[in-house]
């Protein structure tokens, strides 16, 4: 009697999998070797003085229009510790600064550092993207190239976005699977 019940149940289960509806997507991961130009008396870190800091984040591309937002990247500027391991006093060390890019070199955070965007580039394969409206924001406010922005807190966050369809700037939508990358050079300074 049990065999008579099990056989129809097995056939129903098999027929359900034969009618399954599925979807497919492609996942992409990208890594970029960090570009760091160290300062003699200051060092850029991630939150809480973390080294190495995160210098890349994901883009959330809405659709073939090329509209996107990004994850945030958080950075801090710290004084370097002195070569003898002591903290810098007013950003100065009698015997010079610790030159390494290690946690031991990270001194006090500089809450009022100036942050400047010196370049911004959007890359979509070999397409000319000069007309795209990509922006970089620090703490939610759009940055302009070569215009320093003074932080009000020690940790600052950067994001990027494009809110305009590429149909407007490039005359055509993007194809599925097209990579979009945004590269910007950010520097930070503190007058000592």
Residue pairs with C-beta under 8 A, 6 or more apart in sequence:
26 177
28 179
30 56
30 179
30 181
31 56
32 55
32 56
34 52
34 55
35 55
35 185
36 44
36 101
37 187
38 99
38 101
39 80
39 189
40 80
40 97
41 79
41 80
41 88
41 91
41 92
41 93
41 97
41 192
42 77
42 78
42 79
42 80
42 91
42 110
42 113
42 188
42 189
42 190
43 51
43 77
43 78
43 79
43 80
43 101
43 105
43 106
44 53
44 75
44 76
44 77
44 78
44 188
45 51
45 53
45 75
45 76
45 77
45 78
45 106
46 52
46 53
46 54
46 74
46 75
46 76
47 74
47 76
47 155
48 76
49 76
49 78
49 103
49 106
49 109
51 101
51 102
51 103
51 106
52 101
53 75
54 73
54 74
55 73
56 73
57 70
57 71
57 72
57 73
58 70
58 71
59 68
59 69
59 70
59 71
59 160
59 180
59 181
59 182
60 68
60 69
60 70
60 71
61 67
61 68
61 180
62 68
64 173
64 174
64 175
64 176
65 165
65 166
65 167
65 173
65 174
66 124
66 132
66 162
66 165
66 166
66 170
66 173
66 174
66 180
67 162
67 163
67 164
67 165
68 160
68 161
68 162
68 180
69 159
69 160
69 161
70 159
70 160
70 161
70 182
71 159
72 157
72 158
72 159
73 157
73 158
73 159
74 155
74 156
74 157
74 158
75 115
75 155
75 156
75 157
75 158
75 186
75 188
76 109
76 110
76 154
76 155
76 156
77 109
77 110
77 113
77 115
77 151
77 154
77 188
77 189
77 190
78 106
78 107
78 108
78 109
78 110
79 87
79 88
79 91
79 107
79 108
79 110
79 190
80 88
80 93
80 97
80 98
80 105
80 106
80 107
81 87
81 88
81 93
81 97
81 98
81 104
81 105
81 106
81 107
82 88
82 93
82 94
82 95
82 96
82 97
82 98
83 93
83 95
83 96
83 97
83 98
83 99
84 95
85 98
85 104
86 93
87 107
87 108
88 97
88 107
88 108
90 192
91 190
91 192
92 192
97 105
98 104
98 105
99 105
109 154
109 155
110 154
110 190
111 151
111 152
111 153
111 154
112 150
112 151
112 152
112 190
113 150
113 151
113 188
113 189
113 190
114 148
114 149
114 150
114 151
114 188
114 189
114 190
115 138
115 143
115 148
115 149
115 150
115 151
115 156
115 186
115 187
115 188
116 146
116 147
116 148
116 149
116 186
116 187
116 188
116 189
117 136
117 143
117 144
117 145
117 146
117 147
117 184
117 185
117 186
118 145
118 146
118 185
118 186
118 187
119 145
119 183
119 184
119 185
120 134
120 135
120 136
120 145
120 182
120 183
120 184
121 129
121 182
121 183
121 184
122 129
122 132
122 134
122 162
122 180
122 181
122 182
123 129
123 179
123 180
123 181
123 182
123 183
124 166
124 174
124 178
124 179
124 180
124 181
125 178
125 179
127 170
128 170
129 169
129 170
131 168
131 169
131 170
132 162
132 164
132 166
132 169
132 170
133 162
133 163
133 164
133 169
134 160
134 161
134 162
134 182
135 142
135 143
135 160
135 161
135 162
136 142
136 143
136 158
136 159
136 160
136 182
136 184
136 186
137 143
137 158
137 159
137 160
137 161
138 149
138 151
138 156
138 157
138 158
139 151
139 152
139 156
139 157
140 159
141 149
143 149
148 189
158 184
158 186
160 182
160 184
165 173
166 172
166 173
166 174
167 173
174 180
